[in-house]
Amino acid sequence: MTDPALDRREAVIVVNPAAHNSPGRKALVKADEWLRERGWTAEWLETAGPGEATGMAARAAERGVPLLFVCGGDGTLNEAVNGLAFSETAIGVIPGGTSNLWARELGVREKPVEAVRLAVEGVRRHVDLGRAGSRYFLLMAGYGIDAAAIHKVSLGVKGRLGAAAYVLSAARQALSYRSSRVTVSLDGKRCRLNMLLLVAGNTRLYAGVTQITREAVVDDGLLDVCVYEGRGRWDIIRLGLMTLLGRHGRSNKVIQRRVKRLALTWEEPLPLQLDGDAIKDSPAEVEVAPGALWVMTPQELRSPLFSRRPEPQQARGRHPLLR
């Protein structure tokens, strides 16, 4: 039985022209031609500032558009996800940002025309989202030192330096950041500690160079949480090196849990980042939203990030999106 949501050959492509490493116009034109040659109607929209992708995605979902592409970084992707949550519109990705962690999780590193082909010929899957307050995230939520570093990076510096801007900011934070006394509740189990960092991961890759939540699964109805305990620069440097080497799970300063909900109690709110973007508000609760998003993944993708196999009608023969 063909999923009725995939019957229409209509796509919206949201492009962030200010994204670092954004594809050139010629490459995007080739992707547009590829779609139209196969009978697709493609609407191209450019964002002019932060937050616009959410509205564009929400309007596409209201119209019942079956497929929305994001051409930008993980921040633009996060905005679009917030417009698509709990809708029938599936999201695809055209890499064009600083880290492109979601694209890398899917093995999509090709030029726009190939990224479009992989999605259109791919598999439609349900995945979970995390929710911090009223804001959704696909990749991760981070409280503490990583969010503090991200908050210090301006859009202008990020556009010029890309990932190097985050590296420089993180190095400065490593020398000056101090832990906060926080009570962490993980599915109701409470502990009080000097917290440097908490990452609630829905996926595995972190900052493009390592994995903090190394066993996260994006469709299991749970978030993988890592809490780093310590005080100052020496703990930060030691735990940072262990994380880069993939050995942080061995430290007695790192708590790892798989939960549906977490809550923080603090004297002052800690800085928060969602999917690598700084968030002004800092809600004290995070929870999983199971199966909240449809995504398109390459047909041949075999990844431990996904626990569920595609439905048989999606995995066999000619994909419904190409019929």
Rosetta blueprint (number, residue, H / E / L):
1 M L
2 T L
3 D L
4 P H
5 A H
6 L H
7 D L
8 R L
9 R L
10 E E
11 A E
12 V E
13 I E
14 V E
15 V E
16 N L
17 P L
18 A L
19 A L
20 H L
21 N L
22 S L
23 P L
24 G L
25 R H
26 K H
27 A H
28 L H
29 V H
30 K H
31 A H
32 D H
33 E H
34 W H
35 L H
36 R H
37 E H
38 R L
39 G L
40 W L
41 T E
42 A E
43 E E
44 W E
45 L E
46 E E
47 T L
48 A L
49 G L
50 P L
51 G L
52 E H
53 A H
54 T H
55 G H
56 M H
57 A H
58 A H
59 R H
60 A H
61 A H
62 E H
63 R L
64 G L
65 V L
66 P L
67 L E
68 L E
69 F E
70 V E
71 C E
72 G E
73 G L
74 D H
75 G H
76 T H
77 L H
78 N H
79 E H
80 A H
81 V H
82 N H
83 G H
84 L H
85 A L
86 F L
87 S L
88 E L
89 T L
90 A E
91 I E
92 G E
93 V E
94 I E
95 P E
96 G L
97 G L
98 T L
99 S L
100 N L
101 L H
102 W H
103 A H
104 R H
105 E H
106 L L
107 G L
108 V L
109 R L
110 E L
111 K L
112 P H
113 V H
114 E H
115 A H
116 V H
117 R H
118 L H
119 A H
120 V H
121 E L
122 G L
123 V E
124 R E
125 R E
126 H E
127 V E
128 D E
129 L E
130 G E
131 R E
132 A E
133 G L
134 S L
135 R E
136 Y E
137 F E
138 L L
139 L L
140 M E
141 A E
142 G E
143 Y E
144 G E
145 I H
146 D H
147 A H
148 A H
149 A H
150 I H
151 H H
152 K L
153 V L
154 S L
155 L H
156 G H
157 V H
158 K H
159 G H
160 R H
161 L H
162 G L
163 A H
164 A H
165 A H
166 Y H
167 V H
168 L H
169 S H
170 A H
171 A H
172 R H
173 Q H
174 A H
175 L H
176 S H
177 Y L
178 R L
179 S L
180 S E
181 R E
182 V E
183 T E
184 V E
185 S E
186 L E
187 D L
188 G L
189 K E
190 R E
191 C E
192 R E
193 L E
194 N E
195 M E
196 L E
197 L E
198 L E
199 V E
200 A E
201 G E
202 N L
203 T L
204 R L
205 L E
206 Y E
207 A L
208 G L
209 V L
210 T E
211 Q E
212 I L
213 T L
214 R L
215 E L
216 A L
217 V L
218 V L
219 D L
220 D L
221 G L
222 L L
223 L E
224 D E
225 V E
226 C E
227 V E
228 Y E
229 E E
230 G L
231 R L
232 G L
233 R H
234 W H
235 D H
236 I H
237 I H
238 R H
239 L H
240 G H
241 L H
242 M H
243 T H
244 L H
245 L L
246 G L
247 R L
248 H H
249 G H
250 R H
251 S L
252 N L
253 K L
254 V E
255 I E
256 Q E
257 R E
258 R E
259 V E
260 K L
261 R E
262 L E
263 A E
264 L E
265 T E
266 W L
267 E L
268 E L
269 P L
270 L L
271 P L
272 L E
273 Q E
274 L E
275 D L
276 G L
277 D E
278 A E
279 I E
280 K L
281 D L
282 S L
283 P L
284 A L
285 E E
286 V E
287 E E
288 V E
289 A E
290 P E
291 G E
292 A E
293 L E
294 W E
295 V E
296 M E
297 T E
298 P L
299 Q L
300 E L
301 L L
302 R L
303 S L
304 P L
305 L L
306 F L
307 S L
308 R L
309 R L
310 P L
311 E L
312 P H
313 Q H
314 Q H
315 A H
316 R L
317 G L
318 R L
319 H L
320 P H
321 L H
322 L H
323 R L
